Amino acid sequence: MRLKHYLSFDGDCRQALTWYAGLLGGQVAAMQSFGETPGCGDLPAALKERILHGRVDVGAFSLMGTDATPDHPYQGITGAYVVIDLDDPEKAESLYAALSEGAQVVEMPLQQTFWARRYGSLADRHGVRWMINCT
């Protein structure tokens, strides 16, 4: 069994997944727009560019996403986090700093805690919530 994250975006899925691939050392494994999908030919031009399905592979982990449409409106990303668990404090600091560009701290900035050498959480510039945990 494998658990995966599937995220919803408001028109910036391509940018977000491409950014995550570079940030996490992964690769974009799939990126299909609505316009490339059979049965979507009569969509307005602006919606054809939106992503129906995208996937980034980072080792055995996949991060997937889609863009919202009027039939399935964007409702934000709340109540869930993508968690990165690391052993290296410098790597934790580097990832947190990269994710922090245009981000908002959710609970606490990256810092030492009683349970971790480093822990911090934020909502990145795409609205995705991340926890960085270095045990």
C-alpha positions in Angstrom: 0.0 0.0 0.0 1.1 3.6 -0.7 -0.5 6.8 0.5 -0.3 9.8 -1.8 -1.2 13.5 -1.7 -3.6 14.9 -4.3 -3.8 18.7 -4.2 -6.2 21.2 -5.7 -5.0 24.5 -7.2 -6.7 27.6 -8.6 -5.0 27.7 -12.0 -1.4 27.4 -10.9 -1.0 23.6 -10.7 1.6 23.4 -13.5 3.8 26.1 -11.8 3.4 24.5 -8.3 4.2 21.0 -9.3 7.1 22.1 -11.5 8.5 24.1 -8.6 8.0 21.2 -6.1 9.9 18.9 -8.5 12.9 21.2 -8.5 12.7 21.9 -4.8 12.4 18.3 -3.8 14.8 16.8 -6.3 12.0 15.0 -8.1 10.7 14.9 -11.7 7.4 15.8 -13.3 6.0 12.4 -14.4 2.7 13.7 -15.8 1.2 17.0 -16.7 -2.0 16.8 -18.8 -4.2 19.9 -19.4 -7.9 19.9 -19.9 -7.3 20.9 -23.5 -5.3 17.7 -24.1 -8.1 15.5 -22.8 -10.7 13.8 -25.0 -14.2 15.3 -24.4 -13.0 18.7 -23.3 -12.8 20.3 -26.7 -15.7 22.7 -26.1 -14.2 24.2 -22.9 -13.4 27.9 -22.9 -9.8 28.6 -23.9 -8.8 29.8 -20.4 -9.9 26.4 -18.9 -8.1 24.4 -21.6 -4.7 25.5 -20.2 -5.6 24.4 -16.6 -4.2 21.0 -15.5 -6.5 18.0 -15.3 -3.8 15.8 -13.7 -0.2 16.4 -12.8 2.2 14.2 -10.9 5.7 14.7 -9.4 7.7 11.7 -8.4 10.3 12.0 -5.6 11.7 8.6 -5.0 8.9 6.3 -4.0 6.7 9.3 -3.1 4.2 11.0 -5.5 2.7 14.4 -5.2 -0.3 14.9 -7.5 -2.6 17.8 -8.3 -5.3 19.4 -10.5 -6.6 22.8 -11.2 -10.1 23.9 -10.2 -12.9 24.5 -12.8 -16.3 26.2 -12.5 -17.8 22.8 -12.1 -15.4 21.9 -9.3 -14.4 25.3 -7.7 -11.3 25.9 -5.7 -12.0 25.7 -2.0 -8.5 26.3 -0.7 -6.3 23.8 1.0 -6.9 23.6 4.7 -6.9 21.0 7.4 -4.1 18.9 5.7 -0.3 19.2 5.4 2.3 17.6 3.2 5.0 16.5 5.7 8.7 16.2 5.0 10.5 14.2 7.7 14.3 14.6 7.6 17.4 13.6 9.6 19.5 16.6 8.5 19.0 20.0 10.1 20.7 21.8 7.3 18.5 20.2 4.7 15.5 21.0 6.8 16.6 24.7 7.0 17.2 24.8 3.2 13.8 23.3 2.3 12.0 25.5 4.8 13.8 28.6 3.4 12.9 27.7 -0.2 9.2 27.0 0.7 9.1 30.2 2.6 9.3 32.5 -0.5 5.9 34.2 -0.6 4.6 31.9 2.2 2.8 32.4 5.5 3.8 30.7 8.7 0.9 28.5 9.9 1.9 27.4 13.4 5.5 28.2 14.0 8.7 29.1 12.0 11.4 26.5 11.7 13.0 26.0 15.1 14.3 23.5 17.6 11.6 21.9 19.7 11.4 19.3 22.5 10.5 16.7 19.9 12.6 17.7 17.0 15.9 19.2 16.1 13.9 21.4 13.7 10.2 21.8 13.1 8.2 24.4 11.3 5.0 24.7 9.3 3.9 27.1 6.6 1.4 27.6 3.8 3.5 28.2 0.6 2.8 30.7 -2.1 0.4 28.2 -3.7 -1.6 27.7 -0.5 -0.2 24.2 0.2 0.5 23.6 3.9 3.8 22.0 4.7 5.3 20.6 7.9 9.1 20.3 8.0 10.1 17.9 10.7 13.8 17.0 11.5 14.0 14.3 14.1 
